[in-house]
Amino acid sequence: MADDRLLKWRGEFPILSRCNYLISNSLGAMPRGVYANLQRYADTWAEQGVSAWGSGWFELPQTVGDRIAPLMGAAPGSVLAHQNASIANSILFGALDFSDTSRDKVVITELDFPSDVYALRSWLPDHMRVHTIPSRDGISIDIEEFLDAIDESTRLVSTSHVLFRSAFIMPAREITAKARRVGAQVVFNGYHSVGVIPVDVGAWDVDYYIGGTLKWLCGGPGGVFMYVRPDLLPSLNPKVTGWFASRAPFAFDVEKLDLRQDAYRLMNGTPGIASLHAIQPGVGIIAEIGVPAIREKSMRQTALIIALADEMGYEVVSPRDVERRAGTVTVNPPQAYEVSCELLAREIKVDFRPKAGIRIAPHFYNSDAEIRAALLAIGEILADGSWRRHQLS
Ligand SMILES: Cc1ncc(COP(=O)(O)O)c(C=O)c1O
């Protein structure tokens, strides 16, 4: 059974031996290989000093991007590591051309990650308008309504491939196809998709795709990745930029920035070399297991959470259709916030989101027994009243 095969990886993740770690939607567990990689980084810096730049540090954003690329169907060289999605968004939005006033619409959804929308709005010229597709149930977006909103007046569609509150999977291929038909472009947030559901930016002809490594890729904070369809690169003129985007960074020419034609066109300054070392063991493990096996197990375990929540009578704020559901199930029992605090006190790691509930996110390293224990604990906490200890006065 897939479950048994994947549980052999548990030993690679130290935290799993001391708590019930069901929070990979927030921060994936740290692979023990990170110790060695950070040690290698420290040794290189300590022993080589400035010469360490010659040991591959300059190329590291690309090296890491190339390791992530196969997990999302991207060609080598088309993915570059950046520091966080908010910065990557600003780099991208600032580089887009919004000068065609006949294309004044940007389509988003009410359930997108707010930071994406903050960055988007900050870069839009005054003539642009944001068209927000509402969610009627707090879980999903009406796909027909969303696709209909993408029309000839649309410049950009900016949404998440997987919605962070509910784990609803947006149909990336259809969205991209519709945008292409009407001459619009699409940027996806892939924070909750790469590493847990199949993603194929190449086959789907996606324009832009920005995701993070710290959740489902077990890569730790400080690393995101940005895919840009290679033929679009020359059309991008970044405002958030710097010497790493230059063809001749060591010419130190103050008058002219001659932008590179490859993914480094969207780089800016010195990358966080330590984080780029920490990212790699997690990405390596995901690649070795393969996303199809992870997805298969995830579908089964998220269904198990829903079945248990149904049995116990708790509201489920995630899609019931397995094809539309990614790796997280949000369960909304009574007193969900207080219950989530008590779960944490009992070393059952989950998180709580307002207007949603308790997010439970098993990854390939979790057992069915851990899922059952978490749901059982919710019942106990409500029954024994221990949730009251966390009531806000
Ligand atoms: C959907 C989504 N996007 C982005 C982020 C984080 O953004 P940033 O990398 O700018 O911190 C998160 C973090 O929880 C997220 O859930």
The ligand as a MOL file (V3000), in Angstrom:
LIG
                    3D

  0  0  0     0  0            999 V3000
M  V30 BEGIN CTAB
M  V30 COUNTS 16 16 0 0 0
M  V30 BEGIN ATOM
M  V30 1 C -0.9840 30.9990 -0.5260 0
M  V30 2 C 0.1980 31.6300 0.1260 0
M  V30 3 N 0.9400 32.5090 -0.5610 0
M  V30 4 C 2.0070 33.1080 -0.0100 0
M  V30 5 C 2.3730 32.8480 1.2930 0
M  V30 6 C 3.5480 33.5190 1.8840 0
M  V30 7 O 3.9600 34.6370 1.1600 0
M  V30 8 P 5.4270 35.2270 1.3390 0
M  V30 9 O 6.3750 34.2780 0.6710 0
M  V30 10 O 5.3990 36.5540 0.6970 0
M  V30 11 O 5.6770 35.3320 2.8070 0
M  V30 12 C 1.6290 31.9450 2.0470 0
M  V30 13 C 2.0200 31.6740 3.4500 0
M  V30 14 O 1.3300 31.1950 4.2470 0
M  V30 15 C 0.5040 31.3310 1.4510 0
M  V30 16 O -0.2410 30.4760 2.1360 0
M  V30 END ATOM
M  V30 BEGIN BOND
M  V30 1 1 1 2
M  V30 2 1 2 3
M  V30 3 2 2 15
M  V30 4 2 3 4
M  V30 5 1 4 5
M  V30 6 1 5 6
M  V30 7 2 5 12
M  V30 8 1 6 7
M  V30 9 1 7 8
M  V30 10 2 8 9
M  V30 11 1 8 10
M  V30 12 1 8 11
M  V30 13 1 12 13
M  V30 14 1 12 15
M  V30 15 2 13 14
M  V30 16 1 15 16
M  V30 END BOND
M  V30 END CTAB
M  END
